[in-house]
């Protein structure tokens, strides 16, 4: 009898349609055999990580913000790129900032009495997970520390991740959770589904504000990130001629910089912007699939991330042929003068927005001189007008640290509307962008975008340019490029 004639619906067996793992079944004999015959293999170096000297203080400062409350901070989990292939894992910044750990699925639990426990996945069992589990198995993804080793390296109590539900059980206590990072952790704790509630939003802001002032150790990590980034820019300069010969030269530039960042650190801190020609008018151009043509400009915005997850963020706009045309040089001089004005405004006690306003006065003055802005300077800068922003598009800098746009969840009163303090690290990066189809600018300017970006730390008396090793002025840029392109590499003035 044909079931369809009776109105029945045949339910397919999912196993008949889903391949799942392409591995062979594991016999009990193989499992038993895999569990024997292994010599001890402790990690070769389980000394305390350098960051562990700071993490306890960071946790104590956070606990002071929320006395008598439990705080739960997850690392997050690997995210799937396609099917069963994950993206490279990068833990949530707040988690690593407070623990020093960088492994997936970890959860920090800070109790109301100040005690803190880090819950981690233990080392793989050799008779099972180590060779069976493609996501967690040691033979698939590499050795992770045993719990005792993690305690030594992180200098804090570490527990088996499987004990987390028990740690969170018991009499209810006021609890704040970094939600939206690990769905499994969200499910364990009562709270809103979807958007965060006010209590967890306050926690997110506090975690950002805690990172606003960098310790001396953090500044040194950022110096390292900047130094690697400078070497990456030098690599790109040496390879510009090769990039110009490739139909997707922007990808060549991206790859050259990425090689240096990966070789000397964790990789890039954000997607490299290798924007040649009119692509420079797209602020976050990361497609990087265009040519690099002699006679045009290359806007390279790139930063290397250290193994401790601190990133640099530097931009240079380079003449691909090695020298600026007269028009390119005039525009670059305007941009350089604007950045100089912004840097000069940096000092403790200055408002955060002051350096942007200083840079904009210079840029708007130049736009007026070019006849592009047709009002007076003060009228153009009036917040009720600001039509000049058609050619500048965004603010001129941001805080920098473990995130490229660091501390972004801080309250405006603690960041954007606050004053600068010693220990703040930030970028200064005014830009001028003339879109290729903009009829309000002369034809010869259309499709040109110029940005210069540097990283600075506020000191008790002013600001230190961390990226000073990379030339900024047009003459110095040309001399630097010339030396690298012909192999002589003259000293930077």
N, C-alpha and C positions, 0 to 999 in steps of 0.2 A: 504494500500500500504506500502511496506517495503521501508523506505527512502534509505537504502543502495543500493537498485536496481537502484535508480536514481542518485547515486553518491553523495548524500547529506551527510554532516558530522553533527552528533548530538553533540552539545556543552553541556557538563554536567553543571548542576547548582552547583557552588562551595558550596553553603549552604547545598546541599544534601550530601556532602562528608566531610565537616569540622565540627567537633563537636564544636570547640571553647570553650567558657566557659560552664562549667557544672552547673552553677548557674541558678536558676529560674528567669523568667522575673520579673521586678519590676513594680508594679502597681502604679498609681498616688496616690492612697490612702496611700500605704506604704511609698512612697517618702515624702508625706506631713507629715505623722506621725513621720518619722525619723527626720524631721526638727524641731520638737518641744519637749519641756520637758527636756531640758538639762541645768543643772546649770553651772555657769562659772567654768572653770577648767584651770586656769593659771598654767604655770610651777612652781614648788615649789622654784626653785632657778634660777634666771635670772641675777645674778651678773656677772660682767665682767669676762671673762675667763682670766687666767693668761697670756696666749699667746698674748692677745690683747694689752698688754703693749709694745709689740715689733713689731706688724704687720704694724703700720703706718710708722715706721722708715724703715722697709723693703721695703714698697711700694715707699717711697720717694727715696731710693737708686736706685731702679729699674727705676723710672722716670728720675733720673739724667742721666742714661745711654742712654735714648732715648728722649731728650727734644723735646717738640712740637709735640709729637706723641700720638696716642691712643693705649692702650695696652689692649688686651682682653684675659683673662685667664679662661677657663672653668674647672669645677671640673671633668667632665666626667659623664657617665651614667652607670647604672648596666649592666653587661655583662651576656648574657644568657649561662648557663651551659648546659641545655638540655630542649628542648621544651619551657615551660614557667617558668622554675626554674633558677633563677640567681645565680651567684657567690656572696659571701659576697662583699659588695661594699667597695672600698678603693679609696678615691679621689686622683686626681693627686697631687703629692707632692708640686709642685709650687703653686697650688691653696690654699692648706691648709697653706703653709708657709706664704703666703701673707694675708690671711684672718682669719685663725683659724677655719674656718668652715669645717665640714666633711660630709655634706649631699650631695646626688646626685643632678646633674643637675644645680647646682649653677654656676653663671658666674660673674667674676669680670671684671668691665669696669673701666679703668683708663684713664681719659681724658687728653688732652694736657696741660690744665691749672693745672694739679695735683689733681683735684677732683676725688674721687673714689666712685663707687656705686657697691654694691653687689646685684645681682639679684637672688632671691630665690623663690622657690615655696611656696606660703602661706599655712597656715594651712587648712586642709581638711574641706570642707563644709559638715555639718552633714546630709543634705537632699540629698546628691549625692555622691561625691567622697569618703567620709569617709567610707561608707559601700559598695559602688559599685566597686571601683577601687582597684584591687588586687596589683597593682604596687605602687600606691601613697596613697591609702586610710588609714586613721588613724587606723581604726579597723582591718586592715590587717597587716600593717607593723609598727604601733606604731606612737606615737605623735611626730610631728616635731614642732619646735618653730613657733609661729606667727611672722610676720615680725617685729613687735615692740619688741618682746622678743629677736629676733636675733640681733636687733640693740643694745640692752642693753648688751648682752653677748659679741658681737664682737666689740663694740665701733666704729661703722662706719655706714654710710647711707646704708639702705637696701630697695630695691624696689621689687615689684612683678615681677616675672620672665616673665610674659606675656607682660610686658612693654619693654622687651629687644629689639625687632625690632625697636621700636620708639627711644630708646636711641642711636641706631646705625645708625639711619636715619639722614637726613639733609645734609648740605654741606660736601663734602668729605674731610677727613683729613688723613694724613699719619697714617696707622694702622698696628700694628703687632699683630698676633694672635698665640696662642699656638694651632697649628693645629694637627689634628689626634686624638684629645681627645674626642670631641663631634661633630658628623657629622652635627647636627642641627645648631651648631654655625658656622661651616665651611661654610654651605650653606648661612648663612646670610651675609657673608662678601666676597668681591671679593678676589680672590687669586688663587694660583695653586691648581689643583686637583691632588691628589696623593702625591708625594714627596713635602716636604716643599721648598719654595723659599728661597733665601739668607736672606731676611729680617727676616723671621720667624725662620730660623736657627740661626741667630744672637741672637734673643730673647731667644731661647732655651738654648744657651750657657750662656747668661747673667743670666738666672734663676739658672743655676747650679753654676756659679761662685759666685753669691750672697750668696750661702750657704756654701762656703768653710770654712770661719772662723765662729766658733760657739760662740754665746753669752754665758755669764755665766748661763743664764736660760737654754739654750740648753744643756750645759754640765751637768747641774743637771738632766735634763730629761734623758740624756744618762747614768748617774750614776744609776738612777732608773731602766732603762732597764737592765743594767748590774747586778744589785742586784737581780732582779727577775730571770735573767738567771742563776746566781749562785745557787739560790734555786732550779731551775729546774734541774740543773746538780746533786745537792744533792739528789733530788727525784729519778733520774735515778740510781744513785749509790746504793741507798737503794733497788731498785727493780731489780738489775741485776740478782739475783738468779732466780726470777720469769721469767724474760725475757729468761733466758737460758733454761727454761723448756717448752717454747712455740715454736712450729715449725716456727712461724714467729716472733721471738723475737725482730727483728728490729722494727716491728710495735708496739710492747709493749713499747719499748724505746721512739719511736715517740709520742705515746699517753700519756705517763707519763709526758714528757716534755711539750707537748701541753696543758695538763691540768693546769699546773702551769702558763704558759704564758697567757692562757685565763682567769684564775682565777684572776690574778693580773694585767692584762693589756688588750690590744686589741686582743692579740693572738700572734702568731709567726710572726716575721718580714720577714721571707722567709721560704721556704720549709725545714723542718728539715732533715739533713743528718744523718742517723743512720746506719753507714756502718760497718758491722762486717766482719772479715776475709778479703778475697780478694776483697770484695766490697769497701774497703777503697781505692783501687787503682782507683776507679771512682770518680773524684773530686766532682761532683754534683750528688751523688747517693741519690735520693729521693724516689726511688721505695720502699725501706725499707720493702722488703718482705722475707728477708732471716733469717736464724737462728742466734742465738747469742751463740756461742760454748765456753765452758770453755777451757782455754789454748790459745785462740786466742785473738786478739785485737778488740776493738770497737772504731771506730773513730766517735765521736759525734760532729757535727758542728750545732749549734743551737743558736737562739737569740730570746728573748722576745721583743715585741713591746709595747710601752706605749700607753695609751689612746690618747696621743698627737702625736703618730705615729713616735716616735724615737725608733730605734732598736739597740739592742746589736748584736754582732757577735763573738762568742767564739767557739773554738774547743779544745777538749781534746781527746787524744788517750789513752784509758783505758784498762788495762789487765782485761779481763772478770772474771778470777779466783781471782783477787785481787792482784796478784803479777806478775811482768814481768819474763819471762824466761831469761836466760843469753843473748841469741841472741836478744830478744826484747829490753832488757835493753840497750845493746850496741847501737842499732839503735836509741832508744829514747834519749840516752845521746847525740848522734850526733845532732839530731834534736833540743834538748834543748839548746845545745851550739850555734847552728846556730841562734835560735831565740834570745838568749841573745845578740849575736853580732849585730843582727838587731836592737834590742831595744837600745843598747848602742850608735847607730849611730843617734838616733833621737834628734834633737835640732833645735832651730830657726836658719835659715840660711843654714842648710844642704840641699842638693838637695833631692827632693822627692825620687829619685831612689837609694840614697846611702844606705838606710837600707836593701834594697833587695840585693845589691851587697855585703854588709858586710855578710849577711847570706849565700849567695852563696859561698863565699870564704871558709867558714867553711864546708859546705856540700860537695863541690868539693874536699876539702882536705881529708875528710873522704872517699869519693868514690875512691880517689887515693890510700889511705891506704888499702882499701879493694880489690884493684886490678881491680875495675870495670871501672874506668877511667885510661887510660894507658899513658896519656901525663902529662907534668908538669902543675902546677897550673895556671901559667899565660897563657900558651898556651890553656888550657882547657877553661879559662874564656874569651879568645879573642872572640869578637863578630863574627869573621869570622869562628869560630869553634862551640863552645857551644853545643857539642854533649852531654854534661852532662845533658842538659835539657830534655833528654829522661827520666830521673829519677826524675825530679822536676816539669816539665810540665808548671808551671805558675809563675807569679810574686808573690812576698811575702807579698802583702798587698794592701790596698785601703782606700780611704776616707770612713767615716762612719757618718751616721746621720739619716735623715728621710727615706732615702733609704739605703739598706744594702751596695750597691755599689754606694755611694752617689756622687753627683756632676759629674756623668759620662758623661754629655754632655758638660762639660767645655772644653775650648780650651787647647791643650797640653801645651802651654806656660804659662797657669795659673795653671796647675795641674801637669801633669806627668813630664814636663820639667822645673818646677818652684822649688822654695825653700820653705822649711817648715816655717810656721809662728805660733806664739802663737795663740791658738784657733782652730787650725786644729785638728780634731779627726780622727784617722786612726787605721787600724789593722796591726799587724805584724804576719804573718802566713806562714813561710817557710814550705815546705813539701818534703818528700821523698816517692816515689811510685815505687815499683818494680812489674810490671805487672805479672800476673800469668803465662803468656806464653812467657816471655822474656828470650831468650836463652843467652843473654849477661850477666846475673847475676847468681850467684850460686843458685842451686835448693832450698836450704833452705831459701833463701831470697824472692823467688817468691811469689807473693800474699800478700805481706806486704806493707801497706801504713800507714805513720805516719805524722800527722800534729798537731802542737800546735799553737793556735791563741789567741791573746789577743787584747784588745781595749785600746788605749792610747790617751791622749790629750797632745798636745805640749804646754809647759809652757814657760815663759820668759827665764828660765834657763835650760830647758831640756824637759823631758816628764814625765807624771804621768801615772802609770799603773792603769787604772780604774778597771780592773778585777783582782786585786791582791788577792782578797779573795779566788780565786780558785787556788789551788796549781799547780805548773808547773814542778818542778824537779821530777825525778822518785821516789826518796825516799819519798817525800812529797805526791805524788799521791798515793803511796801504803799505807801510813799511813792514809791518808784521806779516801781512799776506805775501809780500814780495819775497821776504826771507824764507818763508816756509815753502812757497811754490817753486823757488829755485834752489832750495836746499841750504842756504847760508844762515837763515834764522838769526837775524840781528837782535841784539838785546832790546828789550822793551823800554822805552823811555818813560 
